Structures are given as structure tokens and as C-alpha cells.
Amino acid sequence: MLCLMNFQSALFNFHSFLTVVLLGICSCTYVKMQFPALLEQRTGFRGVFWKAARIGERLSPWVAVGSFAMGVSIIFF
């Protein structure tokens, strides 16, 4: 029998949620830099990825600091 009390998804665990968001922003920014035609559409489902890439481009120092802090917290905590 599965013990579901210890199961936490990224939606319910704030630390995991921040990790997923940071990885998504970094991944979308990388894809946009390598293949700009994939993220040209600004509306609809792909518009979410375009917005994440835009956040990564404009706030890259803050995203880098957040990624570094998240990596340190994952390793040591």
C-alpha cells in the first residue's frame, strides 16, 4: 500500500516549485537563444514559454543569483 502522506508534488512544496520555475525560465531562455523561431508566438500555449524566456533575458542577473542560491540550498539543505 502506498503511503501518500509523505508525497509532495512541486505544487505543494514551495522549494520544489521555485526549482521548477527557475529551471523553466533558464530552459526557455536557452531555447530562445539557440532556436529563436520556436518561441516567436507571443500568445497561446507557446506564449507562456516566450514570457519565461523574456523574463530570463531581462532579469538574467537575478535569475542567475536565484539559480545559484537554489543550487546551494539543494546541495546543503
Steps between C-alpha positions, in 0.01 A plus 500: 500500500631841406557755769366822349559713808869554419437568131534867406484626147663821378170681546485437874868526583615861458868408468427258216268751335774764493745246358258409219432866420871588489580199281212592269620859464858390434391233251272736307772765483750246368257370237419854388869582460574180303177474297321839493235384253355256756396775739377770263133456589406731787148373564347165581679204655841586352456855625564378854842375392568826314422693820728275704779558246438876519532487880826309462634755253408814691561379854800278427713619796214431741423165339869408528508594868178309561633193320825512695316540831264215411793275409674575829183438697440169322855381565529608864142491633 
